[in-house]
């Protein structure tokens, strides 16, 4: 879960976000995210947005 620990330290994301990133990396899956740009710099995990406009 190196991705989640790096994310937690570098961006101070929530534990849930770090766990989701780590899990997606571990299972070679994709992470579904909203419109916020919080994950724009993530390249280790495939990111799919389920909305384009902020809520």
N, C-alpha and C positions, 0 to 999 in steps of 0.2 A: 504494500500500500504506500509506496513511495510518493505517488502522485498526490494522495490525500494529505500526507504530512507536509509536503512542499507547499501545497495550496494553503493549508492551515497556517503555516508559519509566514508565508510571504504576503498573503492578502487578508489574513485574519477573518476568513470566512467562518460560517457557523459550523458546528460539528456535523450537522446533517448534510451540509454541502460537501464537506470534506469526505464524509462517508460515501455519499453518492458518487463523487469523482473516483474514489478509490475502488469502489465496487465496479463501476463501469470499466475501469482500467483492468481490474483483476479478471473479469469475465470477457474481456475484449468486446465490450458492448458500446452502446451509445447513451449519452446523457440528454434527457429532454429538459429544456430550460425555457423560461419566459423571454420577454423582450429586453430585459435589462442587459447591459453590456458587461456584466460581471465575468462572463466566461469568454469574452472575445480573445483573450490572450492564451487560452488553453489549446494546446496542439497535441497533447498526448492521448486525448480521448475524443472520439467523434461527438460533436455537439449538434443537436437538432432543436430548432426553436419551434414551440407550439403556438406562439403568437408573435406578431411583428410590432404591434403598437403596445405601449405601456398600458397597464390597467388603470 
